[in-house]
């Protein structure tokens, strides 16, 4: 497995991204696909990684470099590549890139799928940092979108991490024009 950092939305590996992006993430958790692809080209804090195996696109990881932490916005693999350990390996490689904590958001454990997702992250070095990250949850456009904050390390300033996520990621993704 390789983790390839993509610098341009014109990269050939991007061809399968729109379908994966739109199928893997609920509408409430994503921006429109055109804006997402635009961010690959224009958001310097964003690192888009293609997960490949034998030169085939298998999935993606999107990480934002926020100075005091790294924010994992998306991690997804194509259906045919699920349950092969690619996501776990991707998380390990991302953790090895930097000593900064990696943070992300997950749904509360309300059903089997959400409980399994949390367990997956816990098996891969994350813990639930905040059950109700108020700054992040208040910034969601959809008030029904209530998520928990996960992290690879205890955060010295969880509120500042949340503010940086809102300013660097949420606001640009929610802006009306590209």
TAJO-V758079 format. One record per pair of residues at least 12 apart in sequence whose ideal C-beta (glycine too) atoms are under 10 Angstrom apart, sorted by sequence separation. I is the first residue (numbers start at 1). GAP is how many residues later the second one is. D is the distance in whole Angstrom. If there is no record, write none. Layout:
i	gap	d
I	GAP	D
I	GAP	D
This chain:
i	gap	d
21	12	6
36	12	9
48	12	7
49	12	4
61	12	9
62	12	4
63	12	9
75	12	6
106	12	6
136	12	9
137	12	9
149	12	8
48	13	8
49	13	7
61	13	7
62	13	8
77	13	8
91	13	10
133	13	9
136	13	7
149	13	7
19	14	9
22	14	10
47	14	8
48	14	6
49	14	7
60	14	6
61	14	5
62	14	9
106	14	9
132	14	7
133	14	7
135	14	9
18	15	5
21	15	6
47	15	7
48	15	8
59	15	10
60	15	8
61	15	8
75	15	7
106	15	6
131	15	10
132	15	9
133	15	7
134	15	10
17	16	8
18	16	9
21	16	9
46	16	7
47	16	5
59	16	8
60	16	6
61	16	10
75	16	7
131	16	10
132	16	7
133	16	4
149	16	9
46	17	8
47	17	7
59	17	5
60	17	8
104	17	7
130	17	10
131	17	5
132	17	9
133	17	10
18	18	8
45	18	9
46	18	6
47	18	7
58	18	10
59	18	3
60	18	9
72	18	10
130	18	7
131	18	8
17	19	8
18	19	7
43	19	10
45	19	5
46	19	8
58	19	6
59	19	6
72	19	8
75	19	9
102	19	10
109	19	9
129	19	8
130	19	4
17	20	7
44	20	10
45	20	5
57	20	10
58	20	6
106	20	9
108	20	9
128	20	5
129	20	5
130	20	9
43	21	8
44	21	9
45	21	7
57	21	7
128	21	7
129	21	6
130	21	9
40	22	9
45	22	9
56	22	9
58	22	8
59	22	6
72	22	7
102	22	10
104	22	7
106	22	8
128	22	6
129	22	4
136	22	10
14	23	7
17	23	9
39	23	9
47	23	8
58	23	4
59	23	9
102	23	9
103	23	9
108	23	7
127	23	7
128	23	8
129	23	9
135	23	9
139	23	8
51	24	9
53	24	10
56	24	10
57	24	9
58	24	9
70	24	7
102	24	8
108	24	9
126	24	4
127	24	6
129	24	9
135	24	6
138	24	9
139	24	9
9	25	10
39	25	10
45	25	10
46	25	10
48	25	10
49	25	10
51	25	9
56	25	9
59	25	10
61	25	10
70	25	9
101	25	10
104	25	10
105	25	10
125	25	10
126	25	6
127	25	8
129	25	7
130	25	9
133	25	7
134	25	9
135	25	9
136	25	9
137	25	9
14	26	7
36	26	8
45	26	9
47	26	10
48	26	9
49	26	9
51	26	6
58	26	8
61	26	8
103	26	7
125	26	10
126	26	6
127	26	9
129	26	6
133	26	9
135	26	9
136	26	5
139	26	8
140	26	10
9	27	9
10	27	9
46	27	8
51	27	9
59	27	6
70	27	8
103	27	10
125	27	5
126	27	9
127	27	8
135	27	4
136	27	9
139	27	5
9	28	4
53	28	7
58	28	6
59	28	7
70	28	6
101	28	9
105	28	7
122	28	8
124	28	9
125	28	9
130	28	6
133	28	9
134	28	8
135	28	6
138	28	9
139	28	9
8	29	10
9	29	7
11	29	8
52	29	10
58	29	10
61	29	5
69	29	9
75	29	8
91	29	9
95	29	8
121	29	5
129	29	6
130	29	10
133	29	6
135	29	10
136	29	6
141	29	9
9	30	9
10	30	9
51	30	8
60	30	9
61	30	8
70	30	5
71	30	10
72	30	5
74	30	9
91	30	8
94	30	10
95	30	6
103	30	9
118	30	8
121	30	10
135	30	8
136	30	7
139	30	9
140	30	8
9	31	4
10	31	8
17	31	8
53	31	8
59	31	7
63	31	6
69	31	5
70	31	7
71	31	8
72	31	7
73	31	7
95	31	10
105	31	7
121	31	9
130	31	10
135	31	6
139	31	5
8	32	7
9	32	5
58	32	9
61	32	9
65	32	10
68	32	7
69	32	5
70	32	5
71	32	6
72	32	4
73	32	9
88	32	8
91	32	10
92	32	7
105	32	9
118	32	8
129	32	9
130	32	8
133	32	9
139	32	8
141	32	9
7	33	8
8	33	6
9	33	9
17	33	8
53	33	7
61	33	7
65	33	8
67	33	8
68	33	8
69	33	7
70	33	7
71	33	7
72	33	9
87	33	7
88	33	10
91	33	5
92	33	8
103	33	10
117	33	10
136	33	10
141	33	6
6	34	7
7	34	8
14	34	8
16	34	9
39	34	10
52	34	9
63	34	9
66	34	8
69	34	5
70	34	9
71	34	9
87	34	10
90	34	9
91	34	7
114	34	10
136	34	8
140	34	9
13	35	9
24	35	9
51	35	6
63	35	9
65	35	8
66	35	10
68	35	10
88	35	7
89	35	9
91	35	8
105	35	10
135	35	10
139	35	8
13	36	10
14	36	8
24	36	9
51	36	8
88	36	5
11	37	9
13	37	4
20	37	8
36	37	10
66	37	9
87	37	8
88	37	10
12	38	10
13	38	10
20	38	10
36	38	9
51	38	8
107	38	9
108	38	7
9	39	9
11	39	8
13	39	7
20	39	7
21	39	8
51	39	6
63	39	7
64	39	10
107	39	8
108	39	8
109	39	9
7	40	9
8	40	9
16	40	9
17	40	8
20	40	6
105	40	9
107	40	6
108	40	6
6	41	9
7	41	8
16	41	5
21	41	9
49	41	7
63	41	9
105	41	10
106	41	6
107	41	7
5	42	6
6	42	5
13	42	9
15	42	8
16	42	9
17	42	10
51	42	9
105	42	4
106	42	5
5	43	7
6	43	7
13	43	9
14	43	9
16	43	9
17	43	6
30	43	9
104	43	9
105	43	7
106	43	8
4	44	9
5	44	6
6	44	5
13	44	5
16	44	9
29	44	9
30	44	8
49	44	9
104	44	10
105	44	6
106	44	6
4	45	7
5	45	8
12	45	9
17	45	10
29	45	9
49	45	8
75	45	10
104	45	8
105	45	7
3	46	5
4	46	5
14	46	9
75	46	9
103	46	6
104	46	5
2	47	9
3	47	8
4	47	8
13	47	9
47	47	9
103	47	7
104	47	8
2	48	8
3	48	6
4	48	6
25	48	10
49	48	10
102	48	9
103	48	5
104	48	9
2	49	8
3	49	8
25	49	7
72	49	9
102	49	7
103	49	8
1	50	7
2	50	5
24	50	8
47	50	9
101	50	5
102	50	5
103	50	9
1	51	7
2	51	7
4	51	10
24	51	9
25	51	7
101	51	5
102	51	8
1	52	5
2	52	9
24	52	4
100	52	9
101	52	4
103	52	7
1	53	9
2	53	8
4	53	9
21	53	7
23	53	8
24	53	8
99	53	10
100	53	8
101	53	8
6	54	9
20	54	9
24	54	9
72	54	9
99	54	9
101	54	6
21	55	8
23	55	9
24	55	9
101	55	9
103	55	8
2	56	9
3	56	10
5	56	10
6	56	10
20	56	6
23	56	8
1	57	7
3	57	10
17	57	10
20	57	8
95	57	6
101	57	10
105	57	10
1	58	10
3	58	7
5	58	10
20	58	6
94	58	9
95	58	10
103	58	6
17	59	10
19	59	9
20	59	9
103	59	9
101	60	8
105	60	9
91	61	9
103	61	10
104	61	10
16	62	7
103	62	8
29	76	8
29	78	9
72	78	9
72	79	10
1	80	10
72	80	9
26	81	9
69	82	8
70	82	9
1	83	9
3	83	10
69	83	9
1	84	8
69	84	9
1	85	6
3	86	8
69	86	7
2	87	10
3	87	6
68	87	8
69	87	10
1	88	5
68	88	8
69	88	9
1	89	8
3	89	10
68	89	7
69	89	9
3	90	5
71	90	8
2	91	9
3	91	8
69	91	9
70	91	10
71	91	10
1	92	8
5	92	10
68	92	6
69	92	5
73	92	9
67	93	9
68	93	6
69	93	10
71	93	8
3	94	9
66	94	9
67	94	10
71	94	5
66	95	7
69	95	7
68	96	7
69	96	9
73	96	6
66	97	10
67	97	7
71	97	8
73	97	10
66	98	4
71	98	6
65	99	10
66	99	7
64	100	8
73	100	9
64	101	7
66	101	9
67	101	9
66	102	6
65	103	9
66	103	9
64	104	6
64	105	6
62	107	9
31	110	10
29	111	9
28	112	8
28	113	8
29	113	9
28	114	4
27	115	9
28	115	10
26	116	9
28	116	7
29	116	7
28	117	5
27	118	10
29	118	8
26	119	8
28	119	10
45	119	9
46	122	9
45	123	5
46	123	8
44	124	10
45	124	8
43	125	8
43	126	8
46	126	9
45	127	10
43	129	7
39	130	9
42	130	9
43	130	9
39	133	7
38	134	9
39	134	7
42	136	8
35	137	8
36	137	8
31	138	10
35	138	6
31	139	9
35	139	9
39	139	9
35	140	8
38	140	5
31	141	9
32	141	9
37	141	9
31	142	4
35	142	9
30	143	8
31	143	7
35	143	6
31	144	9
34	144	7
32	146	9
31	147	10
